[in-house]
Amino acid sequence: MRILYSFPHRVGAPGIGVTAEQQIRGLVAHGHDVDLWCASSAVHVAGVRSITSTLEARGRRIPRRALGFERALAYHDWRVARALRGAGSRYEAVHCWGLGSLRTLEAAQTVGVHSFREVTNTHTAFSYARASREARALGVRMPRNHSHRPDRRRLRMEEREFRTADTLLVPSDYVRQTFRDRGFDDQQLVRHQYGFDPARFPEPTAPTADTHMPLRACFVGHGEPRKGLHHALSAWIESGVAATGELVVCGRILPAYGRVLSPLLGHRSVTTIGFTSDVGAVMRACDVLILPSVEEGSALVTYEAQASGCVLLVSEAAGAVVGIDTALVHRPGDVAALAAHLRLLDADRSRLAAMRARTLARRGQLTWEAAASRLDAIYRARVEDSG
């Protein structure tokens, strides 16, 4: 299949850049011819048919700040759309990302190419409302450039992209429901998944049920209200596990949010290490990952934690892909339920060990390779149906 993959950011950069990189590698591995259009690339992606960097000139990278964030996205979209219109029916599929794809999606309609739009989060209106509500409740003001600070222009843009795309790729049932609630048809919403890199997250040694060791937990993510770190800390202390256990907090914390959380972060059982380049080592040293997100797409750390042998204690909003009796899931904001889950596993180490064993047995279902197989099947089914 000939695919135009449009990513208006830096391929391979932390976060969505890694997701895009892995998807492209997976499509190539499944035999597709991929023409990659991106702002720039931090990695070499072997096997792609061509790479066009829209923020490079004469081999030199143009800083996005030189154009401004929104202008850079618009410029990328304009160039890709122009190329797609000129290519006619050369492509069978177009894969786009948010805020830099409306013209491209419209061009795909014009030339009759099936379009896929990546959905990395809940519906934008939902995410704005939920993130703002959580921040207000804590008295935290989100920075002006924060991705979840309400922006009417961006909301309108994303809503038009959602409505124009043939297929919306949603990474969790939670995300899908936020679109259903806004009138989107199930036929447009297709579940896919993300994954982890086995080279970066090797399988840990076999877990044990040692009741003499303190329960070791970690929170991994950006420290901001929507990620629910305040719920994690409250549940940790309320559960009583903090009296003997250890909680490691990984990730940068918004300064205003950190000030609100300082009494909880200062508890003797809590260690804050900020950003770390080897989060896998932290996870392999822990028993559980706590991620009580109030809204999310499908957090990559939930794949990485399971690959590292961590049992998930997460909210429904974390978008985790879990198996039977491999995780304990609570409703967003339900601190009491999370505290009860912590007490349960602290008291029953045999159950914890069994859950970890079942989690590790599913490693093969959570890799980027598995995600690529699923995406390949979606591409083939959707393009065949539309053809």
RACORTA-V501805 format. One record per residue. RES is the residue in three letters. PSI is psi as a letter, one per 40 degrees, with the letter a starting at -180 (NA if undefined). Layout:
# RACORTA-V501805
[[RES PSI] [RES PSI]]
This chain:
# RACORTA-V501805
[[MET h] [ARG h] [ILE h] [LEU h] [TYR h] [SER h] [PHE h] [PRO f] [HIS a] [ARG h] [VAL h] [GLY e] [ALA i] [PRO i] [GLY b] [ILE d] [GLY d] [VAL d] [THR d] [ALA d] [GLU d] [GLN d] [GLN d] [ILE d] [ARG d] [GLY d] [LEU d] [VAL d] [ALA d] [HIS e] [GLY e] [HIS i] [ASP h] [VAL h] [ASP h] [LEU h] [TRP h] [CYS i] [ALA d] [SER i] [SER h] [ALA e] [VAL i] [HIS h] [VAL g] [ALA i] [GLY e] [VAL i] [ARG d] [SER i] [ILE h] [THR h] [SER h] [THR e] [LEU f] [GLU i] [ALA h] [ARG f] [GLY e] [ARG h] [ARG h] [ILE h] [PRO h] [ARG d] [ARG d] [ALA d] [LEU d] [GLY i] [PHE d] [GLU d] [ARG d] [ALA d] [LEU d] [ALA d] [TYR d] [HIS d] [ASP d] [TRP d] [ARG d] [VAL d] [ALA d] [ARG d] [ALA d] [LEU d] [ARG d] [GLY d] [ALA e] [GLY b] [SER f] [ARG d] [TYR i] [GLU e] [ALA i] [VAL h] [HIS h] [CYS i] [TRP i] [GLY i] [LEU e] [GLY f] [SER e] [LEU d] [ARG d] [THR d] [LEU d] [GLU d] [ALA d] [ALA d] [GLN d] [THR d] [VAL e] [GLY f] [VAL h] [HIS h] [SER h] [PHE h] [ARG h] [GLU h] [VAL h] [THR e] [ASN a] [THR i] [HIS h] [THR d] [ALA d] [PHE d] [SER d] [TYR d] [ALA d] [ARG d] [ALA d] [SER d] [ARG d] [GLU d] [ALA d] [ARG d] [ALA d] [LEU e] [GLY f] [VAL h] [ARG h] [MET i] [PRO i] [ARG d] [ASN e] [HIS h] [SER d] [HIS e] [ARG h] [PRO h] [ASP h] [ARG d] [ARG d] [ARG d] [LEU d] [ARG d] [MET d] [GLU d] [GLU d] [ARG d] [GLU d] [PHE d] [ARG d] [THR d] [ALA i] [ASP d] [THR h] [LEU h] [LEU h] [VAL h] [PRO e] [SER i] [ASP d] [TYR d] [VAL d] [ARG d] [GLN d] [THR d] [PHE d] [ARG d] [ASP e] [ARG f] [GLY e] [PHE i] [ASP i] [ASP d] [GLN d] [GLN d] [LEU h] [VAL h] [ARG h] [HIS a] [GLN i] [TYR a] [GLY a] [PHE i] [ASP h] [PRO d] [ALA d] [ARG d] [PHE g] [PRO i] [GLU h] [PRO i] [THR i] [ALA h] [PRO i] [THR i] [ALA g] [ASP h] [THR e] [HIS e] [MET i] [PRO i] [LEU h] [ARG h] [ALA i] [CYS i] [PHE h] [VAL h] [GLY i] [HIS h] [GLY g] [GLU i] [PRO d] [ARG d] [LYS e] [GLY f] [LEU d] [HIS d] [HIS d] [ALA d] [LEU d] [SER d] [ALA d] [TRP d] [ILE d] [GLU d] [SER d] [GLY e] [VAL d] [ALA e] [ALA d] [THR d] [GLY i] [GLU h] [LEU h] [VAL h] [VAL h] [CYS h] [GLY i] [ARG i] [ILE h] [LEU h] [PRO d] [ALA d] [TYR d] [GLY d] [ARG d] [VAL d] [LEU e] [SER d] [PRO d] [LEU d] [LEU d] [GLY e] [HIS i] [ARG e] [SER e] [VAL h] [THR h] [THR h] [ILE e] [GLY a] [PHE h] [THR h] [SER e] [ASP g] [VAL d] [GLY d] [ALA d] [VAL d] [MET d] [ARG d] [ALA e] [CYS i] [ASP d] [VAL i] [LEU h] [ILE h] [LEU g] [PRO f] [SER i] [VAL d] [GLU i] [GLU i] [GLY c] [SER g] [ALA h] [LEU d] [VAL d] [THR d] [TYR d] [GLU d] [ALA d] [GLN d] [ALA d] [SER e] [GLY e] [CYS h] [VAL h] [LEU h] [LEU g] [VAL i] [SER i] [GLU d] [ALA e] [ALA e] [GLY f] [ALA i] [VAL h] [VAL i] [GLY a] [ILE h] [ASP f] [THR e] [ALA i] [LEU h] [VAL h] [HIS i] [ARG i] [PRO h] [GLY e] [ASP g] [VAL d] [ALA d] [ALA d] [LEU d] [ALA d] [ALA d] [HIS d] [LEU d] [ARG d] [LEU d] [LEU d] [ASP d] [ALA d] [ASP g] [ARG d] [SER d] [ARG d] [LEU d] [ALA d] [ALA d] [MET d] [ARG d] [ALA d] [ARG d] [THR d] [LEU d] [ALA e] [ARG e] [ARG d] [GLY d] [GLN e] [LEU e] [THR i] [TRP d] [GLU d] [ALA d] [ALA d] [ALA d] [SER d] [ARG d] [LEU d] [ASP d] [ALA d] [ILE d] [TYR d] [ARG d] [ALA d] [ARG d] [VAL d] [GLU d] [ASP d] [SER e] [GLY NA]]
